[in-house]
């Protein structure tokens, strides 16, 4: 029966096997052995690469990374994007900022000069108010909520030499001891340069603006009425426009207060008036 392994050839006496030949150096005829020749490793470096062992890498060119050895530096490196602004860019930005500031300063200076020039040329002045006459009728403290009328003549003077004054809306009030009794509106009017007009102010407690008057205040008025006189105050709130032709105008809201208007009542009649021939100047608040 044949085996799975082939028979090895028989060795002749004195003949070494192949394995013996490969594992031992060759023997000469004299019986001496010689070492096998080693492969040569000192071939010249023909590829241009630096030696691997025992020698350092050559230094990279100054100013570039070592990865660029033997190659030109990348012209599109991130260094170009991290450069600081050039002097010309800084100078250009600085010039633009200075130009903007100069324009703003010139505009502000022009506005100030124009305002001062107009003020010097036109010299706007506030109008003057005074009360020349005031009468009270139907004044009855017993039934005050349904009676009492006030009628005043208020003179308005325009002291301006170049500006006409327009009173667009006029609201009037009458007060007693710092509490207003009633209010009304006065028709609009205008005053020419260096002229004056008389404003007729009429108020009544039975108008649509009638406030609720405290009973204690009515009692105080009755007491002063029995003594022969009451002191009232007239207030005006006026929407005003100063105008010079069609090229200049200025609007203001004026508050006028005419204090200490002492109305005297004769006898038991319900009619009282200010002393004749006397005027009461009013205070003006802008």
Secondary structure, DSSP 8 states (H G I E B T S, - for coil): ---SS-------TT---HHHHHHS--B-TTS-B-------------S----SSSS------TTS-GGGTTS---TT-GGGGG----HHHHHHHHHHHHHHHHHHHHHHHHHHHHHHHHHHHH-----EEEEEEEEEES--STTGGG--EEEEEEEEE---SS-EEEEEEEEEEEEETTEEEEEEEE--EEE-TT-EEEEEEEEETTSTT-----HHHHHHHHHHHHTTEEEEEEEEEEEEEEEETTTEEEEEEEEEEEEEEEEEE-TT-S-EE--TT--EE-EEE-
